[in-house]
Amino acid sequence: MDVHFIAIGGTGMAPLACLLKRQGHRVRGTDGPLYPPMSDLLAEAGIEPLVGFDPKHLDPAPDLVIVGNAVVRSNVEAVEAERRGIERISMPQAIARFLLEGREPLVVVGTHGKTTTTSLAAWVYAECGRDPGFLIGGVPKGFGVSFRLGTGSRFVIEGDEYNAAYFDRGPKFLHYRPQTLIFTHAEFDHADLYRDQDELFGRFAELISRLPSSGRLVACWDQESVRRLSASAPCEIVRYGLEPGADVVATGIEPAADGTWFSVVAEGREARLRLPLWGRHNVSNALAVWAAARADGIDPAAIAEALASFGGVRRRLEEVGEAGGVLVVDDFAHHPTEVAASIEALRARYPGRRLRVLFEPRSLTAGRRQFHAAYLRGFGGADEVLLAPVFHRERLGHAEALDVEALAVALGERGVAATAFESVSALRARAIATAAPGDVLATMSSGAFEGLPRSLLGDLQDRRRA
């Protein structure tokens, strides 16, 4: 087919374009100016996007137009496609049509843990010889890419709660038709899209209710909300968790220099294994994959070996570098629950070091005032917190935007040193001026954070040379 992408440079659109090109389709598209890594990704695939949106870009008329979820209804190419009657679908609709047809989708959903769990699943199935296809919202280091067609029956995909497109307002995951669904966590998020928790949870329940009777739900039984939502499953449920009562349980969790050691108790047997990640949340993620892989008949020893060789995911507690005894770690945490889990993992990995968290309330959820109390709990394990301005403060408005100054004061009253800054550059200057050997500088943001992780390392290297 001749396929045209509107907003081809998106983090999901660019990998999809590359996969369709590998399937033999003619792929073209448009976007604003693109930058690495998406520009490099498309160039390596031999795709040259046009810059800017113009109705003439649909000449000659393509067979199909795929529209990214960042595209607005008034986009001139979207308007022209509709005027001409060219078939138009959303990105998740395209994924379902081109990538999931004839496969057995293993879909990972949940408020937290999706990217790491999807990456672990793709890695385990690949290392165990199943050659899965996959499409992930992050880059597993062992693969070096976020996507692969694969030849096996399984296609592993991260199920996003975000809307599919301006004409397709439901969550993306409703298009993915899971044969196996891993459900990691359920908590209110995406306050810009969902009125309240009930609306978001209703979408999870809808997805679960659509599972085929021959399918499988792999559910985190530690979560009361997951247990409640799982009641609508019309198929087998495999329960996993860190607490007794699940079908697959982790016991004896012990952080070490080479990762986290724990025992998996399931099917009347116990296996001791190592995961080269830290934090109880990552043990839970690994349990989910263990449960899914065992249900697919993969040998326990092979699963354990695969988990032990997992290299992690970029921007998930990723070590950027160390200079002058100061380590810089970059993390995607942006929700209070994720912040708390990441801090716990950092404590386990770097015991005895001063932990300084540099946090940007980036998303339209992370920057909301309603999470003030949750942030107080989330940051409680840090030695110091440096708070950047709310990225969307003007869009949110005074009544809705998180008051980072008040949060800093409240953290100080709880014994956690905290400072709010008027700019990222001011935060960066303070972090460098006060950095001491042994420090861990952990940046947390769901966005670019103005390139802070790399610039911090550069500043530290310059200081050491001076």
N, C-alpha and C positions, 0 to 999 in steps of 0.2 A: 504494500500500500504506500501511497504518498501521504505522509502524516506531517501536519504543521502544529508546532507547539507555541502557544501564546504564554509568554513568561517561561521560556525554556531553561533559564538559569537557576530556578528554584532548587532547594536542596533535595527535593523528591523528584522534580521534573527532569533535571539533568541526568540522574542515573536511569530514569525510565527511558529517556531519549536514547541513551547509550545501549540499553538492553534491546530496544526496538530496532536499532541499527544492526545489532548483532544477529537479530532474527531475519535480517534481509530487507527490512522496510527502508524506503527513502525517507529520511528524517530531516526536517528543517524547522526553523523557529525564530522567534524574536524575543528581545528583552531590552532592558536598559543596558548601560555599560556593565560588563561582567568582569569579575576579578577572580584570582585563584581562591579556592581550589576548583570552583565550578567551571571557570573558563578553561583551565588546563584539562579537566575531565572531558569536556566537549571536544577540545582540540585533539586530544589523543584518540577520540573515536572518529575523527574526521568530520565533525559537525561544525559548521561555521555559522553562528547565529547572526542575524541582522540586528542592528542596533536601532532602537526606537520602534514605535508601533505605527503602521501605515496600512490602510486597506489594500494598497498595491502589493503588499507582501503575500497576499493570497492569490496572486497571479503566477503561474497558472493555478487554477482551483485545485486544492488538495482533495484527496478522498475523505480525509478525516481531520478535524481540529481537536486538539486536546488543550483544555483550558486550566491553568493553575489556579489555586484557591486564593492567590493574592490579586487576581485579575478582577477589576470592577466591571459592573454591567455596562458602563459607558465606554469601555475600551473600544477604540475604533475598529480593531481587527475582530473583536467579538461581535460588534454590531454588524460588520460586513459579512461575517460568516453566517449570522442569522438571516440577514437580508437575502443572501444567495441560496439559502437552504442547504448549506454544507453541513454534514453530520458533525455534531459537536458533543463531546463527552468530557467529564471531569477526569482528573488524574487517577483517582481510585477506580473509576469505571474502566479506564484503560488498563490498569493493572489487572483487574479481574478478567478482562477480555483477552489480553495478550499473554499474561504470565501465569494466571491461575487456572485457566481452562485445561482440564485433563490432568491436573496435579492434585495433590492432597495438601491443602494449605495448613500450615501450623502457624497460627496467629497469636501474637503476644499483646495483651491489652492490660491496662491498669494505670492508675494515676502516677505511680512511680515504678522505676525498675525496668521499663520496657526495653530500652536500648541495650542495656547490659544483658538482660535475659535473652533477647533475640540474638544478640551476638554470640552468647554462650551456646545457644541451641544450634545456630548455623555452624559454629566451630566443632561442636561435638559430633553432629551428624556428618560433617565433612571428614573429620579425623577418623570416624568409624566406617568410612567407605560408602556412605550413602549418597554422596555428591548432590547435596540439596541446592536448589535455587534459593536465593535470598535477596531481600531488599530491607535495609536497616537505616534508621535515622542517625546513625553514627558510623564511625569507621573502626572495625576491629583491627587491631594492629597486625595480627597474624595473616589477615587477608590483604590489608593495604587498600582495600576498596570496600564500598558499602553495598555492592550488588554483584550478583552472578546468576547466569541462567541455570546452570546445573543440568544434569540429565536424570537425577533421581526422582522418585515419586513425590518427595516432599518439597514444598516451597515455603520457606520460613520468612515471615514478614511481620514487621512492627505495626500494630493497629493503633492508629492515631485517632484521638477524640475530636480533632479539629474538623470544621466544615469542609466538604469536598470542593465546592465551587459556588459562585453566586446563584447558580440555577439548581444547585444540589446541596441543600442546607443541612443535611444530616451528616453525622460523623463519618469519616472515611472508612472506619472499620466495618460498617454495615455492608460494604461491597465485597468483603474478602472471603465470605463463605467458608469459615474454618471447618476443617474436619477434626482438628485438635485445637482447642483454645486454652492458652495459659492465661490465667487471670491473677495478676500479682498483687493488686492493691486497689482500694476504692476510697477516695477522699475528695472533698470538693476542690476543684481547680478550674481553670479557664473561666474565670468570673466574667470575662468579656463576651463569652459565648453562651453561657448557661445561667439562667436566672438564679438558680439555687442548686443545692446538692440533689434534691429530688429529681430535677430535670436531667442532670448528668447521670445519676444512677439509673434513671429510667431508660437511658440509651444503652447502658451496660446490660440491663435486664432484657431489653429487646434483642440484643445480639445473642445472649445466652439462649433465649427462647427459640432462636432460629437454628441452633445446632441440630444436625441430623441425629436421628435415633441411634445411628451407627457410629456417631462421633464420640468425642471425649472432652470433658472439661477438667483441666488440671488447675486446681484452685488453692490459693493460700489460705489455709484454715486458721491461721493466727488472727486473721482479720474478720471481726464480727460482721462488717458490711459485706465482705466477700461471701461469707457463709450465708447471709440472708439473701443476697442476689442470686446465689447458686441454686436456690430452691426452684427456680424456673427452668432448670436444665432438663431436657427431655432425653438425656443420654447418661452414660457412665460418668461418674465424678471420681477423680483421683485427688485426694486431699494431701497437701504437703504443708510442713510448718516446723517451727522451732519448739513448739509446745507439744506435750503428749496429746494423743487423740487423733492424730492424722495418720494417713496410710504410709506416708514417707516422712520420717522425722530426723532432724539433725540433733546429735547429742555431743557432748565433750568438745565444745567449740574452743579452740586455743589459738590465739594469734601468735605468730612467730615471725622471724626475720624473712622467711621465704614465702610468707602468705598465711593462710588460715587453715589449720588442721581441724577436721571434724569427722564424726562417724555418721554414716547414713544407716538408719534402721528401717528396713522395709522387707516385706515378704518373708518375715521370720528370720532374716539374716542381718548381719551388721558388717559394714565395710568402712575402713578408715581411709581417708583420702585428704589430699592437699589441694587447696584452691589458691592460686597465686594472686589473690585479691584480699582485701581486708574489709572488715565490717560485717555485722550480723545480717545486714540487708543483702549483702552479696552471697552469703551462705544460703539465704532464702532463695535468691535468684538461681543459684546452682542446683538447689533441691528441685525447683520447678522443672529444670531441664532434665535432671536425673529421672524424675517421674515420667516425663513425656518419652524420653529415650527408652526407658525400660518397658513402657507400655507398647513401644514399637519393636520390642524384641532385641534391642541392642544389649550386648553382653556387659555386665556390671564392671568387669575389669577394664574393658575398652573405654567405657564412659569415664571411669576414674582417671585413666591415663590421659584422655583427651582434656578433661578439666584441668589436670595438672600442667598441661602445656599451653593453656590459654594465656594470651599476651596482653589482655586488657583492651580497652576501647579509648580512642582519642578523646580528650576532654572529659574523661571520667577519672578523677584523681590521678591525672597524668603528670608525671615528673617532667617539668620543662627543662630544668638544669640547676646546677648548684655552683656558686661562686663565693669565695671568702667564707665558706662554712654556712652560707644561707641558701636554703633550698626553696625553689619556686615550684608550686604544684598548681595545676589548672583543673577546675572542676565545673561541671554544668549545673550544679545545684542552684535552684532558684525558688523552690517552695520551702516553707519552714521545716516540713518533715524531711525533705532531702538534705537541707542544711544540717540538721541534727544527725542524720545518718552518716553524712560525709565527715563531720567532725569526729564522730565515734570511730570511724575507720582510720582517720588520720592519727588519732591518739593511739590506736592499736599498732599502726605501722611505724610511727616515730615516737616511741615512748621517751619521756624525759626532755623532749625538745619544746621550746616555746612556740605555741601555735597561734599565729596571727592571721585572722580571716579578713580578706578584702572583698567586700560584698557589694554587688550592684543589683538593686531591685529593677530588673530589666523588663520583664514581661508585664502585661496588663493585669496579671494576677499578683505577681510578686510585689508590685508597687502599691498594693491596696492597704489602706488603714486597718481594715478588718483583721489583718494578720499580725497586728502589733503584739498581742499576747503570745501568739504562736512563735514569733521570732524571739521573744524573750526566753522561751524555753529552748528553742533551737540553737541559739548561740551560747547557751549556758556552759558548754564544754570547752569554749575557746579561752585563751589567755587574753586576747585583745581582738577587737572588731573595728575595722575601718570601713565606714559606710559611705558609698558613693551616692550622688543624687538619684532620686527616682527618675528613671529614663523617660517615662510617659507622664510626668507630673502635670504638664499642661493639659494633656488629653483627659487625664483622670479628674483634674480639678481639685481645689483645696479640700473639699469635703470628703473625697474618696482617696486621695493620695496619702501614702504612708508618711508620717512625720518622722524623718530619720533623726532629727535633732532630739525629739522626745524619746525616741527609741534608744539613742546613745545614753541619754541621762538615766533612763530606766535600767539599762544594762549595768551602768556604773553603780547604781544603787544595789544591784545584786552581786557586785564584786567582780564584774567583767569590765575591764577597761575598754572604753568605746569612744569613738569620735566620728562625727558626721562632717563631711566635706562638701564644699560648694561645687567642686569639679573633680573629675578623675585625675587631672594633672596635679592638683593639690594633694590628693590622696597618695598618688605615686611618690611625690616628693617627700611626704612624711614617712612613708614606708621605707624608703631608701635611707633617709637621714637617721632613722632610729633602728635600722637593721643591725643585728649583732650575730656573731657566729653561733650556730646552733638553732637559729630561727627557722621555722617553716612558714613561708608566706603562701597562703592558699587563696587563690583568686576564685571567686564563685560568681558566675553570671550565665544566663542563657543566651547571651549575645557576645559580640566581639570584645566588649569592655575596653574599647579603644586600643586594642592590641596590648593591654597591660601586662599579661604574663611574659611575653617576649621582651617588652621594654624594661620590665623590672630586672630580668636576667641580664640584659645589656648594661643597665645602670650598675648592677653589682659587679659585672666584669670590668667596667671602666673604673669603678672605685678601687678594685683590687690592683689594677695596673698603675693607678695614680701614685 
